[in-house]
Amino acid sequence: MSKLFLLINVLFSQILFASELDLIKITNDEDKEVTIMYVDLDQYNGILSFGKRTYNNGVQISQEVIATDLTDSGVVLERQKSRDVIILRGLNYTPEHGGTMVIDYLYNGITGARREFNLDLDKMYDSWKLMAEGKVINHIHLKSHRKRFIGLVGIAYIEIRE
């Protein structure tokens, strides 16, 4: 009975101390949707999972947990017409210390060409920050790649915004 009480106590304390921390805002040229990528943290501020919330005109339209761990193979963040448009991968990632996050994105859906954008996920004191080019970033914008007579074919580049 005491083991059951201890187990319930441990599980309940993890729920009480767990928190959600927004990492980055993601916008794009194609619509007015705003996606917030966040992490769920344990009582020691270790990362339990990654998630995303999507808003349209300030109203939340979806929320999902996208990964409990980031691996070299990655997790699909966005899929359209059976194509993996955005894949998030973790390099040298640990839930306690972070690591490099690679945003692997479809540059040209016609040729299948892909490009990458690297971010460092760093634990700073009791919080987490995303860094690029030596600076803390809070917002990235996906610039559309369009071809004349065809239209949207992918993501041209990722822009860091203030």
N, C-alpha and C positions, 0 to 999 in steps of 0.2 A: 504494500500500500504506500509506503514512504517513497519507493522508487517511482510510482505513478505520480505522486504529488510533486516530486522533484522534476520529472519530465514535463508535467503541465506547467510548473513554475518557470522552467527554462524557456519553453515555447512561448508562454505569455509574455515574459520579459523581452524576448526578441521582437515580438510584435509591438510592444510598447515603445521600444527604443529604435525601431526601424523608422527611417525617414526617407523622403523623396527630395532629390536635389536636381534642379534644372541645370543642364550643361550648356546647351546651345539652341539658338533660334535659327530655323532654316526657312528661307523664303525662295521664291523662284519667279521667273518672268511670265509664266503661263497662266497663273491664277492668283487669287488673293489668299490662298490657304497659307497658314503659318504652322509649321511643325516645330514642336519643342521636344528635343531629345533630353531624357532625364535618366538618372540612376536611382535605384533603391539602395539605401545604405543600411548596414546592420548597426548594432549598438556601439561598435568600435570604428564606425565610419568606413568599413570595408564594403566593397560593391557586391550587392547580392544579384542585381539584374540591371539590364538596360531597357528602357522603354521609350515610346514616343506618343505624344498627344498631338492631334491635329485640330486646328481651329479654322473656321470660315466666318469672316465678318465678326470675329470676337466670340463666336459660339463654338464650344468644343463639339466636334463631330465624331471623333474616334480616340481611343486610347488602347494601346496594346504593349505587352511585354515583348521585346524583340529578341532578347538573348539573356541567358543566365551566365554566359561566359563568352568571351571573344577569342576566337582561334584564328590561326593563319588562313583557314579555308573561308571564314567569314559567315555573316548572316545577311540575308537579303533585306534591305530597308524598303526598296521600292521595286515593284514588278509591274510592267505594262505590256500587254499583248504578248504574253509568254516570254518576255525578255527581262533579264535581271538588269534594271536600270542603275540601281545603286546597291553596292555591297559594302558592308562595314566589316573590316578585318582588324584583328588585334595582333601586334607583333611584340613579343617579349612582355605580354600582358599578364599581370597578376591582380586579383581583386584588392590586395592590400597596398600595392605600390603603383598601379596603373601601367602605362607603357605607351607604345606608339599605336595610334589608330589610323588605319588607312581607309579613306573613302575611295573605293574603286567605282568609277562611273562610266556609263556608256557615252562615248564621244560621238560615234556615228553608227546608228542602227543599220545602215545599209551595208557598211563594210564590216561591222562588228568591232571596230576600233574602240579601245577603252583607254582611260587615263586615270591617274591617281592623284589624290590630295592627302598629304600627311598631316596629322595632328598629334600632339603629345598630350596624353591624359596624365596629369600630375597631381599627386596629393600634396596639398599645401596646408600645413597645420591640421585643422580638423575638417577641411573641405577639399573639393576637387575642382580643378580648372583645366580647360582645354587651351593649349598653347600652339601657336603657329608662328614661324619666323621670329621666335623669341618673345612674342607678345601674347598676353591673355586675350582670347577671343570669345565673344558671346553671340555672334551672329555671322552666318554665312549665307550667301545668295547664289543660287544656281542659275547661271546665264545660259539661255537657250542657244542651241546650235541649229540653225535653219539653213536649208538649201533652197535656192530659187526653183520655183515650179513644184517642189516636193513638200516643203514646209519643215516642221520640226523633225530632226533626225537624232537628236541627243542633247547632251549637256556640253556646251563649248568650254566652260571653265567654271571654277568655284571662286567667288569673290569674297574677301573678308570685309565685313561692314562693321561700323561702329555702333 
